[in-house]
Amino acid sequence: MEKRVILAFVLSVVVFVLYTFLVPTEKSSDKGTPKPEEKKAAQTAPVQPATAEPGTASPAVKTPPATTAAQTARSGRDIVVKTKWFEAVFSEPGGTLKSLRLTAYKEQLHDPALKELIRVESPTEYPLQLTWVKNTQAPLSQVQFEADKPSLTLSPDRKQGTLTFRGVSPQGLALSKTFTFDYDSYRIDLDIRVVNDSAQPLDDNLALLLESRFPKIENDPSSAFQGQLTYQDGKYEEKGLDKFEKEVTTSGKIQWGALSDTYFMQAIVPVENQGIASIKTSRPNPEQLRALFVLSPINLPAQGEKTLRLALYFGPRDIAVLKPLKLELEQAVNFGFFDIIAKPLLWVLKFFNGFMHNYGWAIIVLTILVKILFWPLTHKSYKSMKDMQKLQPKMAKIREKYKDNREKMNQETMALYKTYKVNPMGGCLPMVIQIPVFFALYSLLGYAIELRHAPFLLWINDLSAPDRLPIGMMIPYVGNGIPVLTLLMGASMFIQQKMTPTTGDPTQAKLMLFLPVVFTFMFINFAAGLVLYWLVNNVLSIGQQYYINKYVN
């Protein structure tokens, strides 16, 4: 979607600029989302990478080997943890995370089911299981962990609590995983303690697993991005599912890593300067990602012990939630190349919503504010186009007089511009300057979690999804319903083009009137919030154009 809108804008600007220089008569100018059908996760064999020396920056790892039927069937409790923001279910046999549902978010707009972040079914895929990197003869999947409590429920009166899983490996290593929860936070602290009760020294790395499925659902904003996030060496990076056709190892100074869709993520963050040695990511099937986080080396003599401290995050990609955690996870709220523009606009949008309690009206007010900010530029652009229109009779004479001498015709044309102090680029350049703001708003309105399931008016009940007025029947390319807001946007763009001064060139006039049709089809599956911005901007531009045509000479 993003590529299409960028391509449309670039082509439009190129056409306008080329017309200006090559043709003297040129006028310069200017998401009901269907419910997902969960497919059963394919059972795939774990990846078996090679062994690496301890302490290296990127040790190879082996995923936990598949358990036998007997191992899977072994007894173990489900431990339920409830906080203000999530309900988590831990599996006792491996001390792993079986389910985590967010209480403040739904799966789909009209579905009462809470948002589930753990989309795996097999116990061998449960996140937060441990495995050794080198000692593959001692798989931790064979360790029977036991929880210190049957459940944990936090409340305003009990704001913090812990859940500890303890187990002993056949080699005599005592392992414990202590999770610390806060009632009013998505953050979970994890302490992994290893005690070497054996007679042999231990020299190895532990690896911690994250795994999830990302089903692709047509017109679902959550599907806009699905993949892995990393913050490494002070640089944020996103890699979509298509980047993991082959196994990918990320190594270096990794501050944190995560699996994520557009709006939600599950992240692992080392604390106390204990970095992640590497992240090995594979794609067991087209909708699934598996990431093994290789932790810092463990070198223990007999009877020695070591504790690895990590922070976990399972929640929304919301800068207001992430920044107070002081884990640098707010880097995950990134709006691309124009992020530096988009984030202040997001702050303004949230500011207006704080008063109006409706993001639709907040978008309208933000659009008006942006229009006022760029009023002098658009005024200059429209006036320049009108001045160009006044020169058309003289331009026609020059074309007729020098129709056989292109060079002379261009010289006379430029002399005419100079005499009447008209800049042929005056209509285009002010519009080009505004393009970064549009792209920033495009990223903001299309990807900000604040707009997820945010209603506006009437049939528009999700500003992050395409608008559809239900009519009880399917329409080719459109789906179930009429994109009323998009059609209104296209109509407003058509009216705006009709009001824009023309040069009298029939070819250009047809091109300009064709653009609204192109944009209408392009915007059909865009987020309703973005279409609303574009519609309001067009209406304001029509008013400004009317004023210039009527009162400006």
N, C-alpha and C positions, 0 to 999 in steps of 0.2 A: 504494500500500500504506500509506504513511504517512498519507495523508488518511483512509483507512478506519479506522485504529486511533484516530486523533484524534477522528474523528466518533463512533465507538462509545463512547469514554470520555466525551466531552462529553455525548452523549445520555443515557448512564447517570447521570452526575452530575446533569443537569437533571431527569431523572425522579425521582431520589431526593429532591432538594431540593424540587421541586414537591409531591411526595407528603407531605413533612414539613409544609409550610405549609398545603396545601389539604385534606388528609385527616387528621383527628386520629388515625386508627388507623395511621398510617404508621410503618414501621420504617425507621430510617436505617441505611444500610449502606455498607455498602460496595457450508529452501528445498530421486538422480540427475538432475542438470541435463543436458538434452539438448545434444548437440553442435551448434554453429552451422553452418548451411549458408551458406557464403560466396556472396553474390550478386555478379556481375561489376559493377564500378563503372561507372556511366553516364558516357559521354563528353559533357561539357558545355562550352560555350564560356566562356572566361574573362570575368569581370566587367569592364566598362569604365567606371569612375567618372570624374568630371570632374577637371580640373587645378586645383591650388590654388597660392597664392603661397608662396614659400619661407619657412620659419620659422614658419608658422602652426601653431596647436596641433593642428589636425585636417586635414592635407592629404589631398586625395582621391588615390587611387592607381589604377593599372591593373595587373591581374594579368598575368603573363607570357603573351604571345600564343601561341596553339597553334602548335606546330612543324609544319613540312611533313613529308611522308614522307621526303624526302631528309635533312632535319635529324635526324629520329628515327633514321634508319638509319646516321648517321655513326658512325665507329669510336670506341670509348672503352672503357676498362677498368672493371671492378668492383673497388674497393679494399676489402678486408676488414680490419676492425679488431676485435681481440679483447681484452677485459679480463676481470677477475674476474666482472663482473656483466652484461655484454652482449656480443653479437656484432653488429657494425654492418657494413652494406655501403653504400659510397658509390659514386655514379655519376660517373665522371670527366668526361663532357662538360659537365655543369653544376655540378660540385662539390656535388651534392645527395645527400640521404640516401634510399637505395632500400629499406633494410630495417634494422630494429633489433629483435633478439630478446633477451629477458631470460633469463639462464641460471638464475636462481633461481625462476622461475615457469613454470607450464605453461598452455597455452591452456585445456584442460579437465582435469578431475581424472584421468580414465583415458586421456588422450591424451599420448603422449610428446613431442609438438611443443611447443617453447618458446613463451612468450608473445610475440607479434609486436605491436609498437606502430605500425608504419607500414603502414597498410591501404589503400594505393593501388597502382595498376598502371601507369598511363600516366606516361611520363617528364615530361609537362607538369604532373603533380600532385606530383612528388617534393618533399618538404619541404626547406627551407633554400635554395631557389633565390632568386636576387636579381632585382629589377626596379627600373627608375627610376620615380619618381612622375610627373615632368613630361616628360622627354625620351623620349617614346614612339617616336620615330623611331630610337632606338638601343637596341632590345631586347637585354637581356643573354642571352636564350636563344640568340643567335647567337654568343656568345663560346665558343670552344673552350678549356675549362680542361684543364690537364695536372697530374697528381699528381706529387709529388716522390718517391714510393715505391710499390711495387706492393702492399704490405700492411703491417700493423703488429700485432704481438702483444706485449702487456705481460705481465709476470710479477712475482713477488716480487723477482726480481733486476733487473728493468727496470720500475720503477714508474711511469714517466712517458714519454710520447712525443708527437710531433706529426705531423700530416699536413697538407700545404699544397697547395692547388690554385692555379695561376696561369694567367691568360689576359689577352689584350689585345683591347679592343673595336675595331671599325672606325674609331671616332672618335679613337683614340689614347689611351685610358684603360687603364692597367695595373691589373688587379684581382688581388688574392690573398685567399684564405680559408684561414686557418691554424687548425686544430682541435688543441687540446691535451687529451690524455686522461690520466687517472690510473687506475692499475691497480685501486685499491680504492674507486672512487667512480663514481656515476652522472653526476656533473657533467662537462660538456664545455665548455671555454672556446673561444670563437670570436673571432678577430681578423679584421676585414674591412679591408683596406688598399686605398686608392684613390690612384693617382699620376696626376696630370694631365699626361701627356706631349704633349698637344695644344697648339696655339697659342691656344686659346680658353679663357676662364675657365669654371669649372663651378659651377653653382648649382642644386642638386637635392637630393632625398632618396632614399635607398635604402630599399626595402621587402623584408622577408624573409618567406618563405612557410612556414606550417604547414598541413598538410592531412591529413585522415584520415577513414576510414569508421567508423561506429558501428552495426553491425547489431543490430537488436532481436531478442533471443532469449528466448522465454518461460521464466520462472522462473530466468533467469540473473542472479545478483546484480550482475554487471558492467553490466547494462542498467538498473539502478535509476536511475543518473544518467549522462547522456551529453550533453556540451555544452562550454561555454567557461567558464574560470575567469579572474578578473582580481583583482588587488590594486591598487587605485587610490585615491590620496589617503588612504591608511591604512585603506581599507575593502575587505573581501573580498566578492566577489559570484560567484554561480553562475548561469549561464543555460543552460537545457536546449535541446535541439535545436528544440523548438517555438517558441522565442523568435526564430528566425532565418528565419521565412517570408519576410521581406524583409531586405535587407542592413542591417546594424547597424554603426554607427561608434562606437567608444569612444575618447574623447579626454580629456585632462587629464594629471595627474601619475600615470602608469601605472608602478608599480614592477615588475610582471611580468604576463604573460598566458600562458594555457595552453589546450590542448584536452585533454579528459579524459573517462574514464568513471568508474565508482564507485571503482575501485582504482588506476588507472594514469593518468599524464598526461605530456604533452610540453610543455615550457615554455620561454619565452625571457625572459631577465632582463638588462636593461642594467646595466653596471657602470661605475665611475668617473663617476658622476653624469650619464651620457649616457642620458637618458630615452627612452622610447618616445613618439613624437609622437601616434600614434593606432593603433588596431587596427580594421581593416575586415573584418567577418566576414559570409560569405554561406553559403548552403546549396545547393550545386549539385544535390543530390538528397536525398530524405528521410533517407538514412543517412550523409550526408557533410557535413563542415564544412571551410571554407577560410577561413583567417585570415591577412591580410596585416599585418605589423608594420611600420609606417612609422617609420624610425629618425630620429635627429637630423639637421638640415640639413648638407649638405656644400657649403661655399663655398670653392672653390679657384682661385687664379690659375693661369696657365700654369706648368707645372713644379712646382706645389704638390702636397702629399700630406696625407692624413688617415687615421687608423686608428680604426675603431669597435670597441669591445670589448664582447662579450656573453658571458653564461653560458647554456648550454643544459642542460636536464634532461629525460631520458627515463627514467622509472622509476616506482616505486610511490608511492602517496600514504601514506607511512609517516612519522610524525612523528619516529621515531628516526633515519631516514635523512635527512630534509629539514632538521631543525634544525641539525645540525653544519655544513651548507653555508653558513650565515649569509647566505642570499639572501632570507629572509622567506618562503620557499616553504612553511614549516610551516603557514602560514595556510590552505593547501589542505586540511589535516586539520581539518574543521569539522563539528560534529555538530548544527548548527542552533541553535535558540533556547535549548536547554539545554546548549550546548557547555561552559559553565563548570562544569557538573556532570559531564558525560560524560567529559571529559579526565582528571580525577582518578580516576574509576572505571576508565578504560582503564589508567592507571598501576597501579592495584591489581590489575587482571586480569592484566597482564603480569608483575607481581611474583609472583603465585601460580603462573603458568605457568612461571616460571623455576625453581620448585622441583618442580612436578608434571609438566612437559613434556607437558601435555595441557590444551588450552583448555576442554574439556568439564568436567573436574574443577575448573578454575579458576573457571568460571562458577558451579558449585555452591557453592564456598567463598565467592565474592563474594555470592551470593544469601543465604547464611546470615549473612554479615556485615551486609548491608543489613537483613535481618530482625531481627537483634539490635539494630541501631541504632534501628529503628522499633518495637521491642517495646512500649515504654510507650504509644505512640500507638495501636497496634492493640489493646492490652489495654484501654485506655480506651474505644475504639470498641465492642469486643465487650461490655464490661460495660454500657455505655450502652444497647445494644440489648437486653440481658437485663433491665435495669431497666425499659425501656419495655414489655417483654413482661409483667412482673409487674403493670403498671397496666391491662392489657387489660380485666379484669372491671369496674373502675371506669369506664374509658373507654366500655364498652358501655352502662353505665347512663346516663351523660351523653348519649350519642347517642340513646338511647331517650327520655329525658326531654325533650330539647330538639330533637327531630327536625324540628320545624316552625319553629325559631328558630335559624338558622345562626349569627348573631352571638352570641347567648347561649351556644350550644354551644361556640364558640371561646373565649369568655371563661372558661367553667368549665374547659375543657381546659387553658388556660394556667395557671389557678389551681391545678389538680391537679399540673401539672409543678412549679410553684413550691413547693407544699406538700411534695412528696416529693423536691425537689431533683434533678429529672431534666431534662436538657437534650435537647430533641428533635433538636437538631443534633449531639449528642455522638457519634452513631454515624457521621455522614457526614463531618464536618470533618476528623477525623484521617486518613481515607482520602484526602480531597482533597489534603491536605498532601503525601502520598506520590506523587501523580501526576507532578510534575516529575521525580522520580527514575525512575519507570517510563519516561517519554518519553526521558530521557537514556540509559537502558539500551536502549531500543528503537533509538535512533539508533546507539548504540555497537555493539550486537550485530548490527545489520543492515547496517552500513556499514564497520566496521573491517577493514582488509586483513589484520590478524592472524588473523582467523577464516576467510579464504579458503582453501579446501581443507584446513582443519584438522580432523583426525579426532577422534572421541570413542570410542565403543564399538560393537561389532557392526556393524550396517548403517549407522550414522551416520558417514560418512566425510568429510563436508563441513559444518561448522557454519554456513557462510554460505549454504547452500542448503536448500530444504525437505527434511525427512526423508522417505524413501520406503523401505519394505521391499519389494524386488522380488518379484513373484509371477508374472511372465511374461505379464501381460495388462494392457490399458489400462482404467482406470476413469474414467468421465465426471467432468470437473471436476478430478479428482485427478491423472490421468496414470498412468504406469507404476509401480505400487507402492502400498502402504498407508501412510498417514501415522500410524504407530503412536504416535510421541511426541505428536503433536497430539491423537489420540484419548485418550491417557492424560491429557493436560492437560484436555481437556473433561470427562472422567470425574471428575478431581480437583476441578474447579470445581463440578460437580454435587453431589458429596459435601459440599463446603464450604457450598454454599447450603442443603442439607438440614439441616446442623448449625447454621446461623445462626438465632438466635431470630426467630420470626415474630410478627406482630401479630394474626394471626387473620383478616386480610383476604384472601379467596380470590383477588381480582383481583391483589393485589400478590404473593401467593405464586406465582401462575402466571407473572407477569412475571419474578420472580427466577429461577424454574426454566427460563425460556426463554433467559435470558442465556448460560448455558453452551453452548447450541446455536449461538447467534449467534457467540460467540467461537471455537468450534471451527471453523466454516466460515471465519471471518475469518482464523484462524491457519494454515490448511492450506498456504498458499503462503508463509508467513513463514520466515525463516531458522531453522534447527534450533537455533541457539544461543539465540535469543530464546524459542522454545517451551520449551527446556530450563529457562531462567530462570523462566518463568511456571509450569511444572509444579512445580519445586522450591519456589517461593514458595507455591503452593497447598498442597502437602503440609505445609510448615511451618505455614501458617495453620490447616490442619485440626488439627494437633497442639496449637496454641495454643488453638483453639476448644474442643477436647476438655477441655483443662486448666481453662479458665474455666467450662465447663458443669458440670464435676464438682466442682471445689474452690472456686469463687468464689461467694459468696452474693449 
